[in-house]
């Protein structure tokens, strides 16, 4: 398993109006399922986990898009999006370092 920051996941967040301060993708091979699994993670500005989805590689991106759309419709999501947009939609690394 490894973690990488992922521009595709950040773009998905921006398209769905979800603040993507820090995004990560973990990939692993599930031998008992004979499938690859992905864990897609969004962190807020403080570094706390905002959204996370673990699913097979085929389904993970769709499930994350659904979760993002639901979050974007909440009052918290709207307020965070305004804050994120006002700061220029930055992508921040795991230790708060701008990427």
C-alpha positions as CSV (number, residue, x, y, z in Angstrom):
1,X,0.0,0.0,0.0
2,X,1.3,3.5,-0.7
3,X,-0.1,7.0,-0.6
4,X,0.2,9.6,-3.3
5,X,-1.3,13.0,-3.7
6,X,-3.5,12.9,-6.7
7,X,-4.4,15.8,-9.1
8,X,-7.4,13.8,-10.6
9,X,-9.0,13.6,-7.1
10,X,-8.4,17.3,-6.5
11,X,-10.0,18.2,-9.9
12,X,-13.0,16.0,-9.0
13,X,-13.4,17.9,-5.8
14,X,-13.2,21.3,-7.5
15,X,-15.7,20.2,-10.2
16,X,-18.1,19.1,-7.4
17,X,-17.4,22.2,-5.3
18,X,-15.8,20.3,-2.4
19,X,-12.6,21.8,-0.9
20,X,-9.7,19.5,-1.7
21,X,-7.0,20.9,0.5
22,X,-5.2,17.6,0.6
23,X,-6.1,14.5,-1.3
24,X,-4.5,11.0,-1.3
25,X,-5.0,7.7,-3.1
26,X,-3.9,4.4,-1.5
27,X,-3.9,1.4,-3.8
28,X,-3.7,-2.2,-2.7
29,X,-4.2,-5.6,-4.2
30,X,-6.9,-7.7,-2.5
31,X,-5.8,-11.3,-3.4
32,X,-8.8,-13.0,-1.9
33,X,-11.0,-10.9,-4.1
34,X,-8.6,-11.0,-7.0
35,X,-9.1,-7.3,-7.4
36,X,-7.4,-4.0,-6.9
37,X,-8.8,-1.7,-4.3
38,X,-8.4,2.1,-3.9
39,X,-8.8,4.3,-0.9
40,X,-9.6,7.8,-1.9
41,X,-9.1,10.4,0.9
42,X,-9.9,14.1,1.3
43,X,-8.5,16.0,4.3
44,X,-9.6,19.4,5.5
45,X,-7.2,22.3,6.0
46,X,-6.4,21.2,9.5
47,X,-5.4,17.7,8.2
48,X,-8.5,15.9,9.6
49,X,-10.2,13.4,7.4
50,X,-13.1,14.9,5.6
51,X,-14.2,12.1,3.2
52,X,-12.8,8.6,2.6
53,X,-14.0,5.8,0.3
54,X,-12.5,2.3,0.0
55,X,-13.8,0.3,-2.9
56,X,-12.6,-1.8,-5.9
57,X,-10.8,0.3,-8.5
58,X,-13.8,0.1,-10.8
59,X,-16.2,1.6,-8.2
60,X,-14.1,3.9,-6.0
61,X,-14.2,7.0,-8.2
62,X,-18.0,6.8,-8.6
63,X,-18.6,6.3,-4.9
64,X,-16.3,9.2,-4.1
65,X,-18.1,11.5,-6.5
66,X,-21.4,10.6,-4.9
67,X,-20.0,11.3,-1.4
68,X,-18.6,14.6,-2.6
69,X,-21.9,15.6,-4.2
70,X,-23.7,14.9,-0.9
71,X,-21.2,16.8,1.1
72,X,-21.3,19.8,-1.3
73,X,-25.1,20.1,-0.6
74,X,-24.6,20.6,3.2
75,X,-24.3,23.9,4.9
76,X,-20.8,23.0,6.1
77,X,-19.8,22.1,2.5
78,X,-21.0,25.4,1.1
79,X,-19.2,27.4,3.8
80,X,-16.0,25.4,3.3
81,X,-16.2,25.8,-0.5
82,X,-16.5,29.6,-0.2
83,X,-13.4,29.6,2.1
84,X,-11.4,27.3,-0.2
85,X,-12.4,29.3,-3.3
86,X,-11.4,32.6,-1.7
87,X,-7.9,31.2,-1.0
88,X,-7.5,30.2,-4.7
89,X,-8.2,26.5,-4.5
90,X,-4.7,25.5,-3.2
91,X,-3.5,21.9,-2.9
92,X,-1.7,21.4,0.4
93,X,0.7,18.5,1.1
94,X,0.4,16.2,4.1
95,X,2.4,18.6,6.3
96,X,0.7,21.8,5.2
97,X,3.3,22.5,2.5
98,X,1.7,24.0,-0.6
99,X,2.2,21.9,-3.7
